[in-house]
């Protein structure tokens, strides 16, 4: 794994909608997308929608007496997660297929699922160290110190390196690429490409393209500066507006116009604090 900066747009917008402030530190290298932190206000519902993003997370949940820690696998479809307003959450979002826990627990078994961090023997020291941390910056520092030791011992396989090369191609196209185009660019068959993605990410390459395209659309909508949704649909190669709406509702259960209305009402960008 190199330190190459790879901007994979991976957003969980409902984490932002349901908080007063969402803190994040973008890393975009060494397999980490970003660090993030938030609290759920008491008047908010405990169930928060999580949308497909192709990424996994390690999440630490703090209160005054203890800390809970777990691995959250990537989600293939929208799902509700329950959070506790009495806890402060600190998380690490990894780039696709890049989670140190996968050395012990294959990625495909964590898709749409989670596991206690203590179940991973290599993570127990990290878990112990994270318990006593207090601030966002301290948590980032302690995590990175342990993560560097993991990177030193990491031995990438040829298959994993090929997977990374292909998902970088998909990322650079914002997900607007066909499997046949990937065949031509890589020289590998669609069957082999999908096999690699199933083993390295737990989903097919075609599913990942759809997810990344959707995530890029969400990123555009989160700016709030969308004048025409028809133009947005055309930019992302939808046949017509109804096709765009149908696809968007599959991911969020609401239409693009309803989502954009929520973004503007919540003043979405003002809630995100880069640290």
Backbone bond lengths (Angstrom), bond angles and torsions (degrees), N, CA, C in turn:
res aa  C-N    CA-C-N  psi(-1)  N-CA   C-N-CA  omega(-1)  CA-C   N-CA-C  phi
1 X - - - 1.460 - - 1.522 108.67 -
2 X 1.315 116.59 133.90 1.459 121.05 -179.90 1.518 109.84 -105.05
3 X 1.319 114.53 174.40 1.451 120.20 177.89 1.515 112.67 -89.04
4 X 1.334 118.14 14.26 1.454 121.98 -179.59 1.524 110.43 -55.93
5 X 1.339 115.88 132.82 1.456 119.58 179.11 1.521 108.97 -80.27
6 X 1.335 115.95 121.48 1.456 122.14 -179.10 1.515 107.11 -124.23
7 X 1.320 116.35 115.80 1.457 119.16 -177.19 1.526 109.27 -91.14
8 X 1.326 115.86 94.73 1.453 121.56 174.65 1.521 107.05 -98.05
9 X 1.321 116.62 116.15 1.462 119.98 -178.87 1.529 108.94 -74.19
10 X 1.303 116.31 107.21 1.464 121.23 179.90 1.524 108.27 -130.93
11 X 1.299 115.74 106.53 1.456 120.76 -170.65 1.520 109.90 -125.84
12 X 1.322 115.53 136.33 1.461 120.98 168.67 1.528 106.87 -113.03
13 X 1.319 117.84 84.69 1.474 120.77 -170.08 1.521 114.44 -64.88
14 X 1.331 117.20 -27.05 1.466 118.29 -177.90 1.534 111.55 -73.21
15 X 1.342 117.60 -19.44 1.454 119.87 170.12 1.530 109.64 -63.10
16 X 1.333 115.79 -34.69 1.467 121.38 -179.92 1.532 110.30 -78.49
17 X 1.324 116.60 -44.49 1.464 120.55 -179.82 1.525 112.47 -56.62
18 X 1.339 115.80 -36.77 1.461 119.77 -172.65 1.533 113.38 -95.41
19 X 1.326 117.82 11.64 1.467 121.28 178.69 1.523 109.86 -126.09
20 X 1.335 115.63 161.79 1.468 119.80 174.21 1.524 110.57 -79.80
21 X 1.344 115.53 -40.08 1.457 121.42 179.08 1.525 109.37 -140.59
22 X 1.320 114.87 132.69 1.463 121.10 177.37 1.525 106.65 -115.94
23 X 1.329 116.59 112.58 1.466 121.54 -177.26 1.527 109.34 -94.17
24 X 1.333 115.75 137.07 1.458 118.79 178.88 1.520 110.84 -145.82
25 X 1.323 113.35 150.07 1.469 120.73 174.14 1.520 106.40 -128.84
26 X 1.332 116.30 110.18 1.466 121.77 -177.88 1.517 109.29 -76.79
27 X 1.336 116.15 128.24 1.457 120.67 177.81 1.525 110.54 -111.56
28 X 1.330 117.09 -49.93 1.466 122.86 174.78 1.526 113.54 53.84
29 X 1.321 116.53 36.66 1.464 120.76 177.01 1.522 109.74 -160.66
30 X 1.333 115.06 164.08 1.466 122.37 179.47 1.533 112.26 54.05
31 X 1.313 115.72 32.67 1.464 120.34 176.08 1.506 114.93 84.18
32 X 1.336 118.21 -4.89 1.467 121.46 -179.99 1.526 109.35 -103.71
33 X 1.331 115.66 130.41 1.462 120.79 174.65 1.523 109.40 -79.68
34 X 1.345 116.76 -60.37 1.456 120.27 179.00 1.517 111.09 -164.84
35 X 1.323 114.48 163.14 1.463 123.12 170.77 1.522 107.34 -99.92
36 X 1.322 117.04 150.30 1.458 119.00 -179.68 1.525 110.56 -150.26
37 X 1.330 115.45 159.95 1.460 121.00 -179.69 1.526 109.35 -152.18
38 X 1.343 116.64 144.09 1.461 121.00 179.72 1.523 109.92 -164.52
39 X 1.328 114.90 163.50 1.459 122.56 172.12 1.523 107.75 -129.01
40 X 1.325 115.88 148.63 1.452 121.03 178.91 1.529 108.37 -95.89
41 X 1.333 119.05 118.05 1.472 120.00 177.84 1.531 111.14 -59.33
42 X 1.307 116.40 151.07 1.463 121.30 -174.73 1.522 112.79 -62.49
43 X 1.323 116.86 -28.60 1.457 119.56 -177.13 1.528 113.27 -85.33
44 X 1.337 117.29 0.42 1.452 121.16 179.81 1.533 110.36 -90.49
45 X 1.336 116.79 151.43 1.470 118.79 176.90 1.522 110.61 -66.52
46 X 1.344 118.11 145.71 1.461 120.23 -177.54 1.532 113.46 -71.47
47 X 1.327 116.85 -22.88 1.462 120.88 -179.24 1.522 110.08 -88.97
48 X 1.323 116.42 122.65 1.459 121.94 179.42 1.523 109.17 -119.75
49 X 1.331 115.21 134.33 1.458 120.72 -178.69 1.524 110.56 -71.02
50 X 1.318 115.49 131.43 1.466 121.69 172.68 1.520 107.65 -113.05
51 X 1.326 116.25 129.81 1.458 120.89 -176.86 1.531 110.39 -106.68
52 X 1.331 117.67 158.06 1.475 120.29 -179.28 1.522 112.10 -56.54
53 X 1.350 116.01 134.45 1.467 119.37 179.63 1.526 113.49 -141.31
54 X 1.339 118.48 -7.78 1.453 120.73 177.71 1.521 114.20 74.14
55 X 1.330 117.49 7.07 1.460 121.23 -176.13 1.522 111.50 -122.85
56 X 1.324 115.90 158.24 1.463 121.41 175.32 1.524 109.07 -111.71
57 X 1.329 116.00 165.77 1.453 121.87 -177.35 1.518 110.36 -137.61
58 X 1.337 115.57 153.07 1.456 121.57 161.25 1.520 105.40 -112.89
59 X 1.334 116.49 125.76 1.458 121.17 -174.99 1.529 110.55 -122.16
60 X 1.330 114.70 134.65 1.461 122.59 177.24 1.528 107.35 -114.32
61 X 1.336 116.77 127.70 1.459 122.01 -177.12 1.530 109.09 -116.96
62 X 1.327 116.49 114.66 1.463 122.10 -172.28 1.533 111.81 -107.04
63 X 1.326 115.13 142.98 1.461 120.82 160.67 1.523 107.87 -138.20
64 X 1.317 117.88 -169.81 1.468 120.17 -173.38 1.531 113.19 -68.67
65 X 1.321 117.50 -22.58 1.474 119.49 -173.53 1.527 114.85 -108.81
66 X 1.328 118.08 -24.71 1.463 117.71 -177.18 1.524 111.41 -157.76
67 X 1.321 115.12 178.89 1.454 122.33 176.47 1.524 108.87 -133.45
68 X 1.308 116.12 133.68 1.455 121.34 171.69 1.526 107.65 -106.16
69 X 1.325 116.87 146.12 1.459 120.36 -179.31 1.517 109.44 -142.25
70 X 1.311 115.78 136.34 1.457 118.87 -178.47 1.524 111.19 -152.78
71 X 1.314 114.47 160.61 1.460 122.64 175.40 1.515 107.54 -98.67
72 X 1.305 116.18 129.08 1.454 121.61 179.40 1.521 108.19 -112.37
73 X 1.333 116.14 111.30 1.455 120.12 -178.78 1.512 112.01 -69.94
74 X 1.313 116.47 167.14 1.460 120.03 179.24 1.524 109.58 -66.33
75 X 1.311 115.68 150.83 1.456 120.35 179.54 1.527 110.17 -103.56
76 X 1.313 115.43 134.27 1.458 121.70 -177.91 1.524 110.97 -89.79
77 X 1.316 116.16 -23.38 1.459 122.60 179.29 1.521 108.48 -145.46
78 X 1.321 116.74 164.61 1.467 119.28 -178.21 1.531 110.30 -62.40
79 X 1.318 115.03 144.84 1.461 120.86 179.25 1.517 109.17 -155.07
80 X 1.323 116.89 158.28 1.457 121.65 178.55 1.515 109.87 -98.53
81 X 1.335 116.23 134.28 1.460 122.12 175.33 1.526 108.47 -114.51
82 X 1.304 115.71 145.25 1.462 119.80 -179.26 1.523 110.37 -100.04
83 X 1.347 115.48 130.63 1.450 121.94 179.09 1.531 109.40 -122.86
84 X 1.312 115.72 158.45 1.460 123.27 -176.20 1.523 109.30 -110.51
85 X 1.334 117.66 119.69 1.463 120.45 -177.36 1.531 112.18 -65.16
86 X 1.339 117.03 -14.62 1.468 119.90 179.77 1.524 112.04 -82.83
87 X 1.308 117.55 -4.15 1.466 120.99 -177.76 1.523 111.93 -113.80
88 X 1.334 114.56 152.02 1.460 122.13 172.44 1.526 107.19 -103.05
89 X 1.332 117.15 130.88 1.457 121.15 -174.82 1.527 110.75 -105.64
90 X 1.310 114.26 134.03 1.465 121.72 173.73 1.526 106.83 -127.09
91 X 1.327 116.70 130.50 1.456 118.58 -176.13 1.517 113.62 -136.88
92 X 1.320 114.42 160.39 1.463 122.88 174.23 1.512 106.62 -122.94
93 X 1.324 116.64 118.80 1.466 119.81 176.42 1.517 108.39 -99.53
94 X 1.326 115.51 126.26 1.457 121.35 -178.01 1.523 110.74 -96.58
95 X 1.304 115.17 153.14 1.449 120.08 173.49 1.534 108.69 -68.42
96 X 1.319 117.76 161.25 1.467 121.43 -174.39 1.532 113.25 -50.43
97 X 1.322 115.74 125.36 1.458 122.06 176.21 1.509 115.89 75.58
98 X 1.357 117.50 5.74 1.473 120.72 -171.49 1.530 112.01 -114.04
99 X 1.297 117.98 68.32 1.463 121.02 178.94 1.525 108.28 -125.42
100 X 1.347 118.80 127.60 1.467 119.74 -177.84 1.524 113.69 -58.33
101 X 1.313 117.39 -23.18 1.472 120.71 179.28 1.528 112.06 -68.79
102 X 1.328 116.93 -20.60 1.463 119.71 -177.67 1.527 112.71 -68.90
103 X 1.324 116.66 -13.90 1.464 119.29 175.72 1.524 110.80 -67.48
104 X 1.336 116.51 -25.40 1.466 121.31 -179.78 1.524 113.01 -106.16
105 X 1.321 116.40 -27.06 1.460 121.15 -172.66 1.526 107.69 -134.96
106 X 1.339 119.03 106.78 1.468 121.07 -176.23 1.519 112.79 -51.53
107 X 1.319 115.84 139.66 1.454 122.66 -174.28 1.521 112.58 -55.37
108 X 1.324 117.96 -37.87 1.467 120.12 -174.65 1.520 112.90 -64.00
109 X 1.352 117.03 -23.17 1.462 119.75 -179.99 1.530 112.28 -81.99
110 X 1.336 116.64 -9.74 1.460 119.91 -179.97 1.523 112.70 -105.14
111 X 1.327 118.14 -3.67 1.459 120.34 177.82 1.523 108.93 -61.72
112 X 1.334 115.73 129.45 1.473 121.95 -177.69 1.523 112.92 61.09
113 X 1.318 117.13 25.12 1.458 119.89 -177.25 1.528 109.84 -146.08
114 X 1.326 116.05 175.16 1.463 121.42 178.22 1.516 109.21 -143.58
115 X 1.344 116.03 166.75 1.461 121.18 178.65 1.518 108.72 -151.50
116 X 1.324 116.85 147.80 1.460 121.40 176.54 1.535 109.14 -63.08
117 X 1.322 116.87 137.70 1.459 120.67 -178.95 1.528 111.16 -62.94
118 X 1.312 117.43 -28.70 1.469 121.38 -179.76 1.526 112.58 -66.63
119 X 1.334 117.41 -15.19 1.457 120.76 177.33 1.525 112.06 -71.89
120 X 1.338 116.51 -16.05 1.459 122.12 -178.50 1.526 108.24 -101.55
121 X 1.321 116.69 110.99 1.466 120.81 -174.25 1.525 112.42 -59.07
122 X 1.325 117.49 -35.45 1.466 120.68 -178.10 1.525 112.53 -72.40
123 X 1.346 117.34 -13.24 1.460 121.81 -176.60 1.525 113.04 -100.67
124 X 1.325 117.96 -3.36 1.471 119.88 -173.93 1.528 112.50 -67.72
125 X 1.331 117.15 -37.80 1.465 119.83 177.29 1.524 110.33 -65.71
126 X 1.335 116.33 -43.71 1.464 120.48 177.20 1.519 110.22 -58.88
127 X 1.309 116.60 -45.98 1.461 120.75 -179.10 1.524 110.67 -57.81
128 X 1.315 115.86 -44.00 1.462 121.10 -179.65 1.530 111.28 -62.80
129 X 1.328 116.64 -42.29 1.462 120.82 -179.23 1.521 111.91 -68.23
130 X 1.314 117.06 -34.95 1.455 120.92 -177.40 1.530 112.21 -72.39
131 X 1.314 117.12 -21.04 1.467 120.66 -176.96 1.514 112.77 -60.98
132 X 1.322 117.84 -36.92 1.468 121.16 -174.18 1.527 113.61 -91.27
133 X 1.321 118.70 0.16 1.464 120.79 -178.35 1.523 110.51 -75.53
134 X 1.342 115.18 151.71 1.469 119.87 -174.31 1.523 113.48 -118.09
135 X 1.317 117.44 -41.31 1.468 120.33 -172.78 1.521 111.78 -110.76
136 X 1.318 115.32 166.03 1.468 121.52 178.35 1.522 110.65 -58.20
137 X 1.335 117.01 -49.24 1.466 120.74 -176.45 1.531 111.22 -66.02
138 X 1.316 117.30 -37.70 1.464 119.77 178.17 1.524 110.03 -64.71
139 X 1.303 117.60 -40.38 1.460 121.49 -179.73 1.529 111.48 -65.89
140 X 1.328 115.83 -40.19 1.470 119.29 175.90 1.527 109.84 -61.41
141 X 1.328 116.72 -45.85 1.460 120.88 -177.95 1.515 112.95 -63.21
142 X 1.326 116.84 -45.78 1.471 120.78 -179.48 1.519 110.25 -64.75
143 X 1.325 116.38 -41.53 1.463 118.77 179.35 1.525 111.13 -63.72
144 X 1.321 117.45 -46.32 1.466 120.62 -177.31 1.526 111.70 -64.51
145 X 1.318 116.89 -34.95 1.468 120.00 178.10 1.524 110.75 -60.37
146 X 1.332 116.35 -44.44 1.466 120.43 178.22 1.524 111.23 -71.77
147 X 1.320 116.23 -35.54 1.469 121.21 -177.21 1.526 111.27 -68.17
148 X 1.316 116.69 -33.64 1.470 119.80 178.61 1.529 110.69 -62.09
149 X 1.309 116.88 -36.85 1.464 120.30 177.92 1.526 110.60 -65.24
150 X 1.311 115.94 -36.86 1.466 120.44 175.57 1.527 110.62 -63.85
151 X 1.329 117.40 -43.29 1.467 120.96 -178.11 1.526 111.46 -63.81
152 X 1.336 116.69 -36.77 1.471 120.49 179.52 1.521 111.07 -62.11
153 X 1.317 116.80 -37.24 1.468 121.06 -177.50 1.523 113.16 -89.36
154 X 1.332 116.48 -5.58 1.466 120.08 -175.70 1.521 111.50 -70.17
155 X 1.322 115.08 132.70 1.463 120.95 175.69 1.519 107.97 -121.34
156 X 1.333 115.17 102.96 1.455 119.54 -178.91 1.522 111.05 -73.86
157 X 1.317 116.30 139.41 1.452 121.19 175.86 1.524 109.35 -88.85
158 X 1.319 115.96 162.40 1.466 119.93 176.16 1.522 110.94 -60.47
159 X 1.340 115.27 -36.67 1.467 119.02 -179.81 1.522 110.88 -64.61
160 X 1.333 116.69 -42.87 1.461 119.53 -178.68 1.528 110.91 -66.95
161 X 1.314 116.66 -39.53 1.467 119.63 177.79 1.523 111.37 -63.68
162 X 1.346 116.70 -38.48 1.466 120.31 177.02 1.522 110.14 -65.94
163 X 1.328 116.61 -42.09 1.468 120.88 176.88 1.523 110.53 -56.12
164 X 1.338 116.65 -45.92 1.465 120.81 -179.43 1.529 110.64 -62.23
165 X 1.311 117.22 -41.61 1.469 120.47 -179.88 1.528 110.84 -62.42
166 X 1.330 116.17 -38.91 1.462 119.73 -178.32 1.522 110.62 -72.48
167 X 1.351 117.69 -42.64 1.464 116.57 -178.69 1.522 111.54 -70.53
168 X 1.342 117.79 -24.20 1.461 119.64 173.29 1.531 110.17 -67.21
169 X 1.332 116.84 -39.57 1.466 120.28 174.98 1.526 110.91 -60.01
170 X 1.331 115.68 -43.56 1.465 120.50 179.52 1.519 110.10 -64.18
171 X 1.334 116.44 -40.80 1.459 120.66 -179.53 1.523 111.39 -64.16
172 X 1.308 116.68 -42.95 1.463 120.35 -178.75 1.527 111.91 -64.36
173 X 1.333 116.55 -23.51 1.476 120.52 178.12 1.525 111.42 -92.69
174 X 1.346 117.03 1.53 1.469 122.19 -174.41 1.529 112.01 58.20
175 X 1.324 115.19 30.22 1.459 120.26 178.73 1.518 113.83 82.28
176 X 1.322 117.42 -2.12 1.467 121.16 -178.07 1.523 108.53 -91.74
177 X 1.311 115.48 71.42 1.460 121.78 -179.39 1.517 108.09 -151.89
178 X 1.300 116.49 143.46 1.463 120.49 -179.31 1.524 110.24 -95.06
179 X 1.315 115.62 161.74 1.459 120.13 178.54 1.526 110.31 -65.81
180 X 1.322 117.06 -34.62 1.470 119.48 178.05 1.528 110.65 -65.15
181 X 1.332 117.27 -35.54 1.469 120.32 175.63 1.521 110.68 -66.64
182 X 1.332 116.65 -38.31 1.460 120.03 176.40 1.521 111.15 -64.71
183 X 1.319 116.91 -35.78 1.469 120.81 176.48 1.529 110.21 -59.16
184 X 1.326 115.88 -46.39 1.465 120.67 -178.08 1.529 111.51 -66.88
185 X 1.340 116.22 -39.44 1.461 120.21 -176.95 1.526 112.52 -72.50
186 X 1.335 116.64 -32.50 1.470 120.24 -174.25 1.517 113.77 -102.51
187 X 1.344 117.08 -24.63 1.454 120.44 -175.76 1.520 113.54 83.33
188 X 1.339 116.76 6.24 1.467 121.35 179.42 1.526 110.33 -106.96
189 X 1.318 116.28 153.18 1.460 121.03 -178.92 1.516 111.04 -74.12
190 X 1.323 116.27 157.65 1.464 120.81 178.14 1.521 110.46 -61.43
191 X 1.317 116.45 -35.92 1.467 119.89 179.30 1.528 110.84 -62.17
192 X 1.344 116.60 -43.83 1.459 119.89 -179.10 1.527 111.35 -70.04
193 X 1.331 117.01 -39.82 1.467 121.08 178.26 1.524 110.21 -60.23
194 X 1.338 116.44 -44.97 1.464 119.91 179.97 1.531 111.61 -67.93
195 X 1.328 116.60 -34.18 1.462 120.34 176.70 1.528 110.32 -62.33
196 X 1.324 116.42 -45.32 1.465 121.23 179.18 1.528 110.46 -60.89
197 X 1.329 117.06 -45.05 1.463 120.30 -178.47 1.524 111.57 -66.74
198 X 1.314 116.84 -37.09 1.463 119.87 178.58 1.526 110.39 -64.02
199 X 1.333 116.94 -39.94 1.460 120.64 -178.48 1.527 112.60 -78.19
200 X 1.332 117.88 -34.13 1.459 121.48 -174.81 1.530 113.43 -93.83
201 X 1.351 116.21 -22.86 1.459 119.65 -175.14 1.526 112.85 -128.35
202 X 1.319 116.99 -17.91 1.468 120.41 -179.97 1.506 114.24 86.08
203 X 1.334 117.71 -0.45 1.458 122.52 176.45 1.525 108.75 -137.37
204 X 1.323 117.08 164.90 1.459 120.73 -179.42 1.531 110.93 -75.89
205 X 1.316 116.36 163.48 1.463 121.23 177.87 1.530 110.22 -63.57
206 X 1.326 116.80 -36.93 1.468 120.45 179.27 1.524 110.64 -64.26
207 X 1.335 117.12 -42.71 1.464 120.51 176.94 1.527 110.83 -61.88
208 X 1.334 116.04 -41.38 1.458 119.38 -179.79 1.527 110.92 -64.03
209 X 1.328 117.93 -39.72 1.470 121.24 177.16 1.530 110.37 -59.03
210 X 1.331 116.76 -45.01 1.467 121.02 179.19 1.524 110.89 -62.07
211 X 1.336 115.54 -43.62 1.468 119.93 -178.67 1.527 110.62 -64.59
212 X 1.335 116.82 -44.57 1.460 119.54 -176.96 1.526 111.02 -68.37
213 X 1.329 117.06 -37.02 1.465 119.90 176.11 1.526 110.01 -62.79
214 X 1.313 116.28 -44.65 1.461 120.95 179.02 1.526 110.89 -62.43
215 X 1.336 117.39 -43.35 1.457 120.82 179.51 1.539 111.02 -62.13
216 X 1.319 116.81 -36.52 1.466 120.46 178.79 1.524 110.31 -67.57
217 X 1.329 116.44 -38.77 1.467 121.02 176.46 1.529 110.28 -63.12
218 X 1.334 116.38 -44.81 1.462 121.08 178.15 1.528 110.40 -58.29
219 X 1.326 116.65 -41.93 1.460 121.06 179.13 1.527 110.93 -61.11
220 X 1.332 115.79 -40.93 1.467 120.06 177.93 1.530 110.72 -65.28
221 X 1.321 116.84 -44.51 1.457 120.95 -179.70 1.530 111.62 -64.76
222 X 1.324 117.14 -34.52 1.464 120.88 -178.30 1.522 112.98 -65.52
223 X 1.322 116.56 -17.07 1.465 119.55 175.51 1.527 110.62 -70.13
224 X 1.340 115.93 -25.20 1.459 121.14 -178.10 1.516 113.35 77.84
225 X 1.337 117.05 -5.68 1.471 121.02 -175.09 1.524 111.27 -101.41
226 X 1.316 115.94 56.32 1.458 121.49 178.71 1.520 108.22 -110.39
227 X 1.312 115.91 113.97 1.464 120.02 -177.71 1.517 112.36 -83.25
228 X 1.329 116.02 -34.37 1.462 119.88 -173.62 1.523 109.92 -143.48
229 X 1.328 116.95 115.52 1.467 120.83 -179.22 1.523 111.64 -70.69
230 X 1.306 117.25 -25.83 1.473 120.19 176.78 1.525 110.81 -64.83
231 X 1.336 115.83 -39.73 1.465 119.78 177.26 1.524 110.40 -65.75
232 X 1.332 116.85 -38.30 1.464 120.79 178.46 1.527 110.26 -63.02
233 X 1.325 116.38 -42.93 1.468 121.02 178.11 1.528 110.51 -61.10
234 X 1.323 115.84 -40.06 1.468 120.19 180.00 1.529 110.66 -68.56
235 X 1.322 117.12 -39.14 1.467 121.11 179.11 1.521 111.79 -58.20
236 X 1.342 115.94 -32.35 1.457 120.32 -177.01 1.530 112.53 -104.60
237 X 1.340 115.02 22.70 1.466 123.33 167.63 1.533 113.80 64.04
238 X 1.333 116.81 34.59 1.457 119.25 172.38 1.523 108.81 -82.51
239 X 1.328 115.66 145.43 1.462 120.02 -177.50 1.529 111.37 -64.02
240 X 1.323 115.97 -40.65 1.462 121.01 179.64 1.526 108.76 -159.31
241 X 1.328 115.48 178.50 1.456 121.13 -176.17 1.530 111.91 -65.12
242 X 1.324 117.18 -36.67 1.470 119.93 -178.76 1.524 111.14 -66.40
243 X 1.333 116.93 -36.26 1.465 121.30 177.15 1.537 109.85 -64.74
244 X 1.317 116.01 -42.09 1.461 121.85 178.69 1.533 110.46 -62.19
245 X 1.323 116.52 -47.08 1.471 121.26 -179.11 1.518 111.01 -62.68
246 X 1.331 116.48 -43.65 1.470 121.08 -179.39 1.524 110.67 -61.69
247 X 1.320 116.92 -45.09 1.466 121.36 -179.07 1.528 110.49 -66.00
248 X 1.325 116.81 -41.95 1.456 121.34 -178.85 1.528 110.94 -64.71
249 X 1.316 117.32 -40.79 1.462 120.78 -179.71 1.524 111.95 -66.98
250 X 1.333 116.72 -28.66 1.464 119.64 176.36 1.520 111.46 -61.64
251 X 1.326 115.85 -31.35 1.462 120.38 -178.19 1.525 112.84 -89.42
252 X 1.334 117.75 -33.90 1.471 120.41 -170.51 1.524 114.59 -122.25
253 X 1.323 117.51 -15.06 1.471 123.68 -176.90 1.524 112.96 72.13
254 X 1.338 117.36 8.98 1.456 121.27 173.18 1.529 108.67 -134.53
255 X 1.329 116.75 167.24 1.460 121.07 -179.26 1.529 110.48 -82.36
256 X 1.336 117.80 162.74 1.475 119.90 176.74 1.531 112.63 -58.72
257 X 1.333 117.29 -38.49 1.470 119.94 -179.68 1.529 110.88 -66.94
258 X 1.330 117.48 -38.12 1.464 120.76 176.72 1.528 110.58 -65.89
259 X 1.338 115.71 -40.62 1.468 119.72 179.13 1.527 110.48 -63.92
260 X 1.336 116.72 -45.21 1.466 120.88 -179.51 1.527 110.85 -62.02
261 X 1.322 116.73 -37.24 1.460 121.31 176.88 1.526 110.22 -61.90
262 X 1.339 117.03 -41.46 1.471 121.45 177.67 1.521 111.57 -63.63
263 X 1.336 116.23 -41.28 1.470 121.18 179.49 1.527 110.54 -59.59
264 X 1.324 115.97 -46.17 1.461 120.20 -177.67 1.528 111.43 -70.21
265 X 1.322 116.87 -39.18 1.468 120.21 -179.60 1.524 111.38 -66.38
266 X 1.328 116.59 -36.42 1.470 120.91 -178.72 1.523 112.93 -83.82
267 X 1.359 116.54 -8.11 1.473 120.49 -173.17 1.535 108.72 50.74
268 X 1.297 114.29 58.54 1.459 124.09 -168.63 1.527 112.54 -50.30
269 X 1.320 116.85 -52.53 1.474 119.91 -174.45 1.531 112.56 -61.11
270 X 1.311 116.99 -31.81 1.464 119.78 -178.60 1.522 111.78 -70.75
271 X 1.319 117.80 -18.07 1.470 121.23 179.82 1.525 112.63 -84.25
272 X 1.326 116.81 -17.69 1.460 121.26 -177.54 1.529 109.06 -92.29
273 X 1.332 115.30 123.11 1.464 120.61 -178.15 1.531 108.29 -116.42
274 X 1.327 116.98 117.27 1.458 121.79 177.70 1.528 109.70 -86.29
275 X 1.327 115.16 126.93 1.468 119.90 -177.37 1.518 110.32 -125.24
